[in-house]
Amino acid sequence: MANDLRHWAELCGAEFHPAGGERKDPRLLTQAALVAKDQGRFREYHYPAFRARWADARDISDPEVVRALLAGAGLDADAALERARSDELRERLDADSRAAIERGVFGAPTLFVGDEMFWGNDRFELVRHYIQKSGG
């Protein structure tokens, strides 16, 4: 899998330096993404968070790393981190995950155009075709 990711990164011109050793729990990073989304700052959060995980090999389970990403997205980092750690966001992420599984999602990236499901980064051209076909 690491070789496949490395090959895709090379093809796309993306930096890719996976963290060695133990895989870090992405839950806090993901719950913080929901906070950023709710506050209209998802794009400002997502790209640096993705880079922290895949290009910079930072410890995405570290609350200080997540706090810095939230601050960099223009959010009140302390308040956003507190909300990201809340039971509400934990339950919301769990519910969103269950809903995705019920819809047929089994991996990332998974994209839907209407009811048509596409899995894998090698399907992006098919997604583009279906979006154009649907008039979107």
Chimera marker file (.cmm) of the C-alpha trace (Angstrom):
<marker_set name="trace">
<marker id="1" x="0.000" y="0.000" z="0.000" r="1" g="1" b="0" radius="0.5"/>
<marker id="2" x="2.827" y="2.426" z="0.840" r="1" g="1" b="0" radius="0.5"/>
<marker id="3" x="4.350" y="1.853" z="-2.605" r="1" g="1" b="0" radius="0.5"/>
<marker id="4" x="1.003" y="2.486" z="-4.281" r="1" g="1" b="0" radius="0.5"/>
<marker id="5" x="0.588" y="5.745" z="-2.346" r="1" g="1" b="0" radius="0.5"/>
<marker id="6" x="4.155" y="6.758" z="-3.180" r="1" g="1" b="0" radius="0.5"/>
<marker id="7" x="3.564" y="6.060" z="-6.885" r="1" g="1" b="0" radius="0.5"/>
<marker id="8" x="0.339" y="8.107" z="-6.949" r="1" g="1" b="0" radius="0.5"/>
<marker id="9" x="2.025" y="10.963" z="-5.112" r="1" g="1" b="0" radius="0.5"/>
<marker id="10" x="4.827" y="10.943" z="-7.665" r="1" g="1" b="0" radius="0.5"/>
<marker id="11" x="2.340" y="10.961" z="-10.548" r="1" g="1" b="0" radius="0.5"/>
<marker id="12" x="0.420" y="13.888" z="-9.026" r="1" g="1" b="0" radius="0.5"/>
<marker id="13" x="3.500" y="15.795" z="-7.920" r="1" g="1" b="0" radius="0.5"/>
<marker id="14" x="2.419" y="15.622" z="-4.275" r="1" g="1" b="0" radius="0.5"/>
<marker id="15" x="4.740" y="15.335" z="-1.301" r="1" g="1" b="0" radius="0.5"/>
<marker id="16" x="4.344" y="12.048" z="0.538" r="1" g="1" b="0" radius="0.5"/>
<marker id="17" x="6.301" y="11.125" z="3.637" r="1" g="1" b="0" radius="0.5"/>
<marker id="18" x="4.258" y="8.659" z="5.669" r="1" g="1" b="0" radius="0.5"/>
<marker id="19" x="4.968" y="8.510" z="9.367" r="1" g="1" b="0" radius="0.5"/>
<marker id="20" x="6.874" y="5.431" z="10.343" r="1" g="1" b="0" radius="0.5"/>
<marker id="21" x="5.993" y="3.194" z="13.230" r="1" g="1" b="0" radius="0.5"/>
<marker id="22" x="2.656" y="3.187" z="14.971" r="1" g="1" b="0" radius="0.5"/>
<marker id="23" x="-0.337" y="4.486" z="13.027" r="1" g="1" b="0" radius="0.5"/>
<marker id="24" x="-1.830" y="7.517" z="14.773" r="1" g="1" b="0" radius="0.5"/>
<marker id="25" x="-5.511" y="7.731" z="15.674" r="1" g="1" b="0" radius="0.5"/>
<marker id="26" x="-7.187" y="10.261" z="13.320" r="1" g="1" b="0" radius="0.5"/>
<marker id="27" x="-10.353" y="10.732" z="15.424" r="1" g="1" b="0" radius="0.5"/>
<marker id="28" x="-9.485" y="14.102" z="17.004" r="1" g="1" b="0" radius="0.5"/>
<marker id="29" x="-8.207" y="15.444" z="13.666" r="1" g="1" b="0" radius="0.5"/>
<marker id="30" x="-11.456" y="14.337" z="12.002" r="1" g="1" b="0" radius="0.5"/>
<marker id="31" x="-13.722" y="15.703" z="14.734" r="1" g="1" b="0" radius="0.5"/>
<marker id="32" x="-11.844" y="18.999" z="14.450" r="1" g="1" b="0" radius="0.5"/>
<marker id="33" x="-12.606" y="18.935" z="10.707" r="1" g="1" b="0" radius="0.5"/>
<marker id="34" x="-16.311" y="18.869" z="11.588" r="1" g="1" b="0" radius="0.5"/>
<marker id="35" x="-15.812" y="21.948" z="13.773" r="1" g="1" b="0" radius="0.5"/>
<marker id="36" x="-14.011" y="23.724" z="10.933" r="1" g="1" b="0" radius="0.5"/>
<marker id="37" x="-16.778" y="22.722" z="8.515" r="1" g="1" b="0" radius="0.5"/>
<marker id="38" x="-19.478" y="24.044" z="10.848" r="1" g="1" b="0" radius="0.5"/>
<marker id="39" x="-17.646" y="27.374" z="11.054" r="1" g="1" b="0" radius="0.5"/>
<marker id="40" x="-17.133" y="27.687" z="7.297" r="1" g="1" b="0" radius="0.5"/>
<marker id="41" x="-13.372" y="27.073" z="7.526" r="1" g="1" b="0" radius="0.5"/>
<marker id="42" x="-13.137" y="23.498" z="6.228" r="1" g="1" b="0" radius="0.5"/>
<marker id="43" x="-10.908" y="24.279" z="3.243" r="1" g="1" b="0" radius="0.5"/>
<marker id="44" x="-8.548" y="26.325" z="5.410" r="1" g="1" b="0" radius="0.5"/>
<marker id="45" x="-8.324" y="23.383" z="7.826" r="1" g="1" b="0" radius="0.5"/>
<marker id="46" x="-8.391" y="20.419" z="5.435" r="1" g="1" b="0" radius="0.5"/>
<marker id="47" x="-5.355" y="21.106" z="3.268" r="1" g="1" b="0" radius="0.5"/>
<marker id="48" x="-2.967" y="21.784" z="6.172" r="1" g="1" b="0" radius="0.5"/>
<marker id="49" x="-4.392" y="18.777" z="8.076" r="1" g="1" b="0" radius="0.5"/>
<marker id="50" x="-3.900" y="16.522" z="5.065" r="1" g="1" b="0" radius="0.5"/>
<marker id="51" x="-0.374" y="17.839" z="4.656" r="1" g="1" b="0" radius="0.5"/>
<marker id="52" x="0.362" y="17.323" z="8.363" r="1" g="1" b="0" radius="0.5"/>
<marker id="53" x="-0.590" y="13.654" z="8.021" r="1" g="1" b="0" radius="0.5"/>
<marker id="54" x="0.792" y="12.718" z="4.626" r="1" g="1" b="0" radius="0.5"/>
<marker id="55" x="3.595" y="15.156" z="3.776" r="1" g="1" b="0" radius="0.5"/>
<marker id="56" x="4.962" y="16.276" z="7.141" r="1" g="1" b="0" radius="0.5"/>
<marker id="57" x="4.381" y="12.990" z="9.029" r="1" g="1" b="0" radius="0.5"/>
<marker id="58" x="3.181" y="14.889" z="12.112" r="1" g="1" b="0" radius="0.5"/>
<marker id="59" x="1.466" y="13.155" z="15.018" r="1" g="1" b="0" radius="0.5"/>
<marker id="60" x="-2.156" y="13.883" z="14.116" r="1" g="1" b="0" radius="0.5"/>
<marker id="61" x="-3.377" y="12.390" z="17.403" r="1" g="1" b="0" radius="0.5"/>
<marker id="62" x="-1.519" y="15.081" z="19.381" r="1" g="1" b="0" radius="0.5"/>
<marker id="63" x="-3.971" y="17.761" z="20.598" r="1" g="1" b="0" radius="0.5"/>
<marker id="64" x="-1.265" y="20.436" z="20.195" r="1" g="1" b="0" radius="0.5"/>
<marker id="65" x="-0.876" y="19.550" z="16.505" r="1" g="1" b="0" radius="0.5"/>
<marker id="66" x="-4.653" y="19.746" z="16.037" r="1" g="1" b="0" radius="0.5"/>
<marker id="67" x="-4.817" y="23.032" z="17.998" r="1" g="1" b="0" radius="0.5"/>
<marker id="68" x="-2.177" y="24.550" z="15.686" r="1" g="1" b="0" radius="0.5"/>
<marker id="69" x="-4.128" y="23.400" z="12.608" r="1" g="1" b="0" radius="0.5"/>
<marker id="70" x="-7.325" y="24.946" z="13.966" r="1" g="1" b="0" radius="0.5"/>
<marker id="71" x="-5.526" y="28.217" z="14.705" r="1" g="1" b="0" radius="0.5"/>
<marker id="72" x="-3.995" y="28.189" z="11.224" r="1" g="1" b="0" radius="0.5"/>
<marker id="73" x="-7.511" y="27.855" z="9.793" r="1" g="1" b="0" radius="0.5"/>
<marker id="74" x="-8.475" y="31.110" z="11.501" r="1" g="1" b="0" radius="0.5"/>
<marker id="75" x="-10.483" y="29.547" z="14.313" r="1" g="1" b="0" radius="0.5"/>
<marker id="76" x="-10.403" y="30.187" z="18.046" r="1" g="1" b="0" radius="0.5"/>
<marker id="77" x="-8.149" y="27.186" z="18.586" r="1" g="1" b="0" radius="0.5"/>
<marker id="78" x="-8.939" y="26.571" z="22.259" r="1" g="1" b="0" radius="0.5"/>
<marker id="79" x="-12.715" y="26.744" z="21.786" r="1" g="1" b="0" radius="0.5"/>
<marker id="80" x="-12.587" y="24.697" z="18.573" r="1" g="1" b="0" radius="0.5"/>
<marker id="81" x="-10.410" y="22.011" z="20.172" r="1" g="1" b="0" radius="0.5"/>
<marker id="82" x="-12.726" y="21.821" z="23.177" r="1" g="1" b="0" radius="0.5"/>
<marker id="83" x="-15.701" y="21.335" z="20.858" r="1" g="1" b="0" radius="0.5"/>
<marker id="84" x="-13.799" y="18.765" z="18.775" r="1" g="1" b="0" radius="0.5"/>
<marker id="85" x="-13.233" y="16.738" z="21.954" r="1" g="1" b="0" radius="0.5"/>
<marker id="86" x="-16.927" y="16.873" z="22.939" r="1" g="1" b="0" radius="0.5"/>
<marker id="87" x="-19.265" y="13.891" z="23.183" r="1" g="1" b="0" radius="0.5"/>
<marker id="88" x="-21.485" y="15.655" z="20.624" r="1" g="1" b="0" radius="0.5"/>
<marker id="89" x="-18.755" y="15.557" z="17.959" r="1" g="1" b="0" radius="0.5"/>
<marker id="90" x="-17.729" y="11.982" z="18.862" r="1" g="1" b="0" radius="0.5"/>
<marker id="91" x="-21.347" y="10.858" z="18.442" r="1" g="1" b="0" radius="0.5"/>
<marker id="92" x="-21.733" y="12.862" z="15.228" r="1" g="1" b="0" radius="0.5"/>
<marker id="93" x="-18.624" y="11.305" z="13.687" r="1" g="1" b="0" radius="0.5"/>
<marker id="94" x="-19.831" y="7.839" z="14.704" r="1" g="1" b="0" radius="0.5"/>
<marker id="95" x="-23.279" y="8.513" z="13.185" r="1" g="1" b="0" radius="0.5"/>
<marker id="96" x="-21.741" y="9.887" z="9.977" r="1" g="1" b="0" radius="0.5"/>
<marker id="97" x="-19.512" y="6.801" z="9.751" r="1" g="1" b="0" radius="0.5"/>
<marker id="98" x="-22.462" y="4.431" z="10.253" r="1" g="1" b="0" radius="0.5"/>
<marker id="99" x="-24.475" y="6.298" z="7.595" r="1" g="1" b="0" radius="0.5"/>
<marker id="100" x="-21.568" y="6.033" z="5.142" r="1" g="1" b="0" radius="0.5"/>
<marker id="101" x="-21.231" y="2.280" z="5.762" r="1" g="1" b="0" radius="0.5"/>
<marker id="102" x="-24.981" y="1.825" z="5.297" r="1" g="1" b="0" radius="0.5"/>
<marker id="103" x="-24.672" y="3.632" z="1.967" r="1" g="1" b="0" radius="0.5"/>
<marker id="104" x="-21.941" y="1.214" z="0.871" r="1" g="1" b="0" radius="0.5"/>
<marker id="105" x="-18.770" y="3.154" z="1.652" r="1" g="1" b="0" radius="0.5"/>
<marker id="106" x="-15.876" y="0.833" z="2.448" r="1" g="1" b="0" radius="0.5"/>
<marker id="107" x="-12.787" y="2.975" z="1.899" r="1" g="1" b="0" radius="0.5"/>
<marker id="108" x="-11.430" y="6.359" z="0.958" r="1" g="1" b="0" radius="0.5"/>
<marker id="109" x="-11.806" y="8.170" z="-1.224" r="1" g="1" b="0" radius="0.5"/>
<marker id="110" x="-15.439" y="7.368" z="-1.920" r="1" g="1" b="0" radius="0.5"/>
<marker id="111" x="-17.473" y="9.854" z="-3.929" r="1" g="1" b="0" radius="0.5"/>
<marker id="112" x="-21.131" y="9.866" z="-4.922" r="1" g="1" b="0" radius="0.5"/>
<marker id="113" x="-22.785" y="11.496" z="-7.905" r="1" g="1" b="0" radius="0.5"/>
<marker id="114" x="-26.445" y="11.048" z="-7.080" r="1" g="1" b="0" radius="0.5"/>
<marker id="115" x="-26.707" y="7.371" z="-6.185" r="1" g="1" b="0" radius="0.5"/>
<marker id="116" x="-23.655" y="6.356" z="-8.244" r="1" g="1" b="0" radius="0.5"/>
<marker id="117" x="-20.742" y="5.427" z="-5.997" r="1" g="1" b="0" radius="0.5"/>
<marker id="118" x="-17.098" y="5.709" z="-7.061" r="1" g="1" b="0" radius="0.5"/>
<marker id="119" x="-14.242" y="4.396" z="-4.950" r="1" g="1" b="0" radius="0.5"/>
<marker id="120" x="-10.569" y="5.142" z="-5.395" r="1" g="1" b="0" radius="0.5"/>
<marker id="121" x="-8.500" y="8.063" z="-6.562" r="1" g="1" b="0" radius="0.5"/>
<marker id="122" x="-8.209" y="6.408" z="-9.971" r="1" g="1" b="0" radius="0.5"/>
<marker id="123" x="-11.969" y="7.013" z="-10.469" r="1" g="1" b="0" radius="0.5"/>
<marker id="124" x="-11.847" y="10.808" z="-10.479" r="1" g="1" b="0" radius="0.5"/>
<marker id="125" x="-12.189" y="10.988" z="-14.277" r="1" g="1" b="0" radius="0.5"/>
<marker id="126" x="-15.294" y="8.795" z="-14.073" r="1" g="1" b="0" radius="0.5"/>
<marker id="127" x="-16.697" y="11.125" z="-11.405" r="1" g="1" b="0" radius="0.5"/>
<marker id="128" x="-16.012" y="14.110" z="-13.664" r="1" g="1" b="0" radius="0.5"/>
<marker id="129" x="-17.843" y="12.313" z="-16.508" r="1" g="1" b="0" radius="0.5"/>
<marker id="130" x="-20.905" y="11.573" z="-14.343" r="1" g="1" b="0" radius="0.5"/>
<marker id="131" x="-21.020" y="15.128" z="-13.017" r="1" g="1" b="0" radius="0.5"/>
<marker id="132" x="-20.953" y="16.502" z="-16.567" r="1" g="1" b="0" radius="0.5"/>
<marker id="133" x="-23.478" y="13.898" z="-17.698" r="1" g="1" b="0" radius="0.5"/>
<marker id="134" x="-25.852" y="14.890" z="-14.888" r="1" g="1" b="0" radius="0.5"/>
<marker id="135" x="-25.601" y="18.566" z="-15.858" r="1" g="1" b="0" radius="0.5"/>
<marker id="136" x="-23.656" y="19.436" z="-12.700" r="1" g="1" b="0" radius="0.5"/>
<link id1="1" id2="2" r="1" g="1" b="0" radius="0.2"/>
<link id1="2" id2="3" r="1" g="1" b="0" radius="0.2"/>
<link id1="3" id2="4" r="1" g="1" b="0" radius="0.2"/>
<link id1="4" id2="5" r="1" g="1" b="0" radius="0.2"/>
<link id1="5" id2="6" r="1" g="1" b="0" radius="0.2"/>
<link id1="6" id2="7" r="1" g="1" b="0" radius="0.2"/>
<link id1="7" id2="8" r="1" g="1" b="0" radius="0.2"/>
<link id1="8" id2="9" r="1" g="1" b="0" radius="0.2"/>
<link id1="9" id2="10" r="1" g="1" b="0" radius="0.2"/>
<link id1="10" id2="11" r="1" g="1" b="0" radius="0.2"/>
<link id1="11" id2="12" r="1" g="1" b="0" radius="0.2"/>
<link id1="12" id2="13" r="1" g="1" b="0" radius="0.2"/>
<link id1="13" id2="14" r="1" g="1" b="0" radius="0.2"/>
<link id1="14" id2="15" r="1" g="1" b="0" radius="0.2"/>
<link id1="15" id2="16" r="1" g="1" b="0" radius="0.2"/>
<link id1="16" id2="17" r="1" g="1" b="0" radius="0.2"/>
<link id1="17" id2="18" r="1" g="1" b="0" radius="0.2"/>
<link id1="18" id2="19" r="1" g="1" b="0" radius="0.2"/>
<link id1="19" id2="20" r="1" g="1" b="0" radius="0.2"/>
<link id1="20" id2="21" r="1" g="1" b="0" radius="0.2"/>
<link id1="21" id2="22" r="1" g="1" b="0" radius="0.2"/>
<link id1="22" id2="23" r="1" g="1" b="0" radius="0.2"/>
<link id1="23" id2="24" r="1" g="1" b="0" radius="0.2"/>
<link id1="24" id2="25" r="1" g="1" b="0" radius="0.2"/>
<link id1="25" id2="26" r="1" g="1" b="0" radius="0.2"/>
<link id1="26" id2="27" r="1" g="1" b="0" radius="0.2"/>
<link id1="27" id2="28" r="1" g="1" b="0" radius="0.2"/>
<link id1="28" id2="29" r="1" g="1" b="0" radius="0.2"/>
<link id1="29" id2="30" r="1" g="1" b="0" radius="0.2"/>
<link id1="30" id2="31" r="1" g="1" b="0" radius="0.2"/>
<link id1="31" id2="32" r="1" g="1" b="0" radius="0.2"/>
<link id1="32" id2="33" r="1" g="1" b="0" radius="0.2"/>
<link id1="33" id2="34" r="1" g="1" b="0" radius="0.2"/>
<link id1="34" id2="35" r="1" g="1" b="0" radius="0.2"/>
<link id1="35" id2="36" r="1" g="1" b="0" radius="0.2"/>
<link id1="36" id2="37" r="1" g="1" b="0" radius="0.2"/>
<link id1="37" id2="38" r="1" g="1" b="0" radius="0.2"/>
<link id1="38" id2="39" r="1" g="1" b="0" radius="0.2"/>
<link id1="39" id2="40" r="1" g="1" b="0" radius="0.2"/>
<link id1="40" id2="41" r="1" g="1" b="0" radius="0.2"/>
<link id1="41" id2="42" r="1" g="1" b="0" radius="0.2"/>
<link id1="42" id2="43" r="1" g="1" b="0" radius="0.2"/>
<link id1="43" id2="44" r="1" g="1" b="0" radius="0.2"/>
<link id1="44" id2="45" r="1" g="1" b="0" radius="0.2"/>
<link id1="45" id2="46" r="1" g="1" b="0" radius="0.2"/>
<link id1="46" id2="47" r="1" g="1" b="0" radius="0.2"/>
<link id1="47" id2="48" r="1" g="1" b="0" radius="0.2"/>
<link id1="48" id2="49" r="1" g="1" b="0" radius="0.2"/>
<link id1="49" id2="50" r="1" g="1" b="0" radius="0.2"/>
<link id1="50" id2="51" r="1" g="1" b="0" radius="0.2"/>
<link id1="51" id2="52" r="1" g="1" b="0" radius="0.2"/>
<link id1="52" id2="53" r="1" g="1" b="0" radius="0.2"/>
<link id1="53" id2="54" r="1" g="1" b="0" radius="0.2"/>
<link id1="54" id2="55" r="1" g="1" b="0" radius="0.2"/>
<link id1="55" id2="56" r="1" g="1" b="0" radius="0.2"/>
<link id1="56" id2="57" r="1" g="1" b="0" radius="0.2"/>
<link id1="57" id2="58" r="1" g="1" b="0" radius="0.2"/>
<link id1="58" id2="59" r="1" g="1" b="0" radius="0.2"/>
<link id1="59" id2="60" r="1" g="1" b="0" radius="0.2"/>
<link id1="60" id2="61" r="1" g="1" b="0" radius="0.2"/>
<link id1="61" id2="62" r="1" g="1" b="0" radius="0.2"/>
<link id1="62" id2="63" r="1" g="1" b="0" radius="0.2"/>
<link id1="63" id2="64" r="1" g="1" b="0" radius="0.2"/>
<link id1="64" id2="65" r="1" g="1" b="0" radius="0.2"/>
<link id1="65" id2="66" r="1" g="1" b="0" radius="0.2"/>
<link id1="66" id2="67" r="1" g="1" b="0" radius="0.2"/>
<link id1="67" id2="68" r="1" g="1" b="0" radius="0.2"/>
<link id1="68" id2="69" r="1" g="1" b="0" radius="0.2"/>
<link id1="69" id2="70" r="1" g="1" b="0" radius="0.2"/>
<link id1="70" id2="71" r="1" g="1" b="0" radius="0.2"/>
<link id1="71" id2="72" r="1" g="1" b="0" radius="0.2"/>
<link id1="72" id2="73" r="1" g="1" b="0" radius="0.2"/>
<link id1="73" id2="74" r="1" g="1" b="0" radius="0.2"/>
<link id1="74" id2="75" r="1" g="1" b="0" radius="0.2"/>
<link id1="75" id2="76" r="1" g="1" b="0" radius="0.2"/>
<link id1="76" id2="77" r="1" g="1" b="0" radius="0.2"/>
<link id1="77" id2="78" r="1" g="1" b="0" radius="0.2"/>
<link id1="78" id2="79" r="1" g="1" b="0" radius="0.2"/>
<link id1="79" id2="80" r="1" g="1" b="0" radius="0.2"/>
<link id1="80" id2="81" r="1" g="1" b="0" radius="0.2"/>
<link id1="81" id2="82" r="1" g="1" b="0" radius="0.2"/>
<link id1="82" id2="83" r="1" g="1" b="0" radius="0.2"/>
<link id1="83" id2="84" r="1" g="1" b="0" radius="0.2"/>
<link id1="84" id2="85" r="1" g="1" b="0" radius="0.2"/>
<link id1="85" id2="86" r="1" g="1" b="0" radius="0.2"/>
<link id1="86" id2="87" r="1" g="1" b="0" radius="0.2"/>
<link id1="87" id2="88" r="1" g="1" b="0" radius="0.2"/>
<link id1="88" id2="89" r="1" g="1" b="0" radius="0.2"/>
<link id1="89" id2="90" r="1" g="1" b="0" radius="0.2"/>
<link id1="90" id2="91" r="1" g="1" b="0" radius="0.2"/>
<link id1="91" id2="92" r="1" g="1" b="0" radius="0.2"/>
<link id1="92" id2="93" r="1" g="1" b="0" radius="0.2"/>
<link id1="93" id2="94" r="1" g="1" b="0" radius="0.2"/>
<link id1="94" id2="95" r="1" g="1" b="0" radius="0.2"/>
<link id1="95" id2="96" r="1" g="1" b="0" radius="0.2"/>
<link id1="96" id2="97" r="1" g="1" b="0" radius="0.2"/>
<link id1="97" id2="98" r="1" g="1" b="0" radius="0.2"/>
<link id1="98" id2="99" r="1" g="1" b="0" radius="0.2"/>
<link id1="99" id2="100" r="1" g="1" b="0" radius="0.2"/>
<link id1="100" id2="101" r="1" g="1" b="0" radius="0.2"/>
<link id1="101" id2="102" r="1" g="1" b="0" radius="0.2"/>
<link id1="102" id2="103" r="1" g="1" b="0" radius="0.2"/>
<link id1="103" id2="104" r="1" g="1" b="0" radius="0.2"/>
<link id1="104" id2="105" r="1" g="1" b="0" radius="0.2"/>
<link id1="105" id2="106" r="1" g="1" b="0" radius="0.2"/>
<link id1="106" id2="107" r="1" g="1" b="0" radius="0.2"/>
<link id1="107" id2="108" r="1" g="1" b="0" radius="0.2"/>
<link id1="108" id2="109" r="1" g="1" b="0" radius="0.2"/>
<link id1="109" id2="110" r="1" g="1" b="0" radius="0.2"/>
<link id1="110" id2="111" r="1" g="1" b="0" radius="0.2"/>
<link id1="111" id2="112" r="1" g="1" b="0" radius="0.2"/>
<link id1="112" id2="113" r="1" g="1" b="0" radius="0.2"/>
<link id1="113" id2="114" r="1" g="1" b="0" radius="0.2"/>
<link id1="114" id2="115" r="1" g="1" b="0" radius="0.2"/>
<link id1="115" id2="116" r="1" g="1" b="0" radius="0.2"/>
<link id1="116" id2="117" r="1" g="1" b="0" radius="0.2"/>
<link id1="117" id2="118" r="1" g="1" b="0" radius="0.2"/>
<link id1="118" id2="119" r="1" g="1" b="0" radius="0.2"/>
<link id1="119" id2="120" r="1" g="1" b="0" radius="0.2"/>
<link id1="120" id2="121" r="1" g="1" b="0" radius="0.2"/>
<link id1="121" id2="122" r="1" g="1" b="0" radius="0.2"/>
<link id1="122" id2="123" r="1" g="1" b="0" radius="0.2"/>
<link id1="123" id2="124" r="1" g="1" b="0" radius="0.2"/>
<link id1="124" id2="125" r="1" g="1" b="0" radius="0.2"/>
<link id1="125" id2="126" r="1" g="1" b="0" radius="0.2"/>
<link id1="126" id2="127" r="1" g="1" b="0" radius="0.2"/>
<link id1="127" id2="128" r="1" g="1" b="0" radius="0.2"/>
<link id1="128" id2="129" r="1" g="1" b="0" radius="0.2"/>
<link id1="129" id2="130" r="1" g="1" b="0" radius="0.2"/>
<link id1="130" id2="131" r="1" g="1" b="0" radius="0.2"/>
<link id1="131" id2="132" r="1" g="1" b="0" radius="0.2"/>
<link id1="132" id2="133" r="1" g="1" b="0" radius="0.2"/>
<link id1="133" id2="134" r="1" g="1" b="0" radius="0.2"/>
<link id1="134" id2="135" r="1" g="1" b="0" radius="0.2"/>
<link id1="135" id2="136" r="1" g="1" b="0" radius="0.2"/>
</marker_set>
